[in-house]
Amino acid sequence: MSPRKRRRLWFAAAVLAAGGLSAWLVIWALGNNTMFFRSPSEVAARAVPPGVAFRIGGLVGENSIRQGTGAEVYFTVTDGKGVVPVEFRGVLPALFREGQGVVATGALNQGGTFVATEVLARHDEKYMPPEVVDALKKSGEWQRSE
């Protein structure tokens, strides 16, 4: 093999190694920062271990909103098949109410309660996040409001 071909081979190997390392770093960084969406049915079936951050979406359960001491609020999220108790400390969105779509970010505690760090409500009567619509369709609870 000539010295010129050998240099090309080493250059190609170095480019491939650098590309592989770059791809691995990107995948590793995304893996640590990716937050998955779960339906209440999945969470109720214990598909998510405690302490793992994720998003849960569904409908706020009827007659489930309770005010705690201070800024604590307790409610349930359901998709018709599963029900998950949620605890949130903070100010809820103005459109938050029973029977409306909600997406919450947080993690389960050891007792199985979802401790939310952020709660988002539908911003008008026609919008619902696609993940929530899919979960409600799977459970048979989806009713399109026209």
ABEGO torsion letter per residue (X at the ends): XBAAAAAAAAAAAAAAAAAAAAAAAAAAAAAAABBBBBBAAAAAAGABBBGBBBBBBEBBBBGABBBBBEABBBBBBBAGABBBBBBBBEBBBAABBBGBBBBBBEBBBAAGBBBBABBBBBABAABBBAAAAAAAAAAGABBBBX
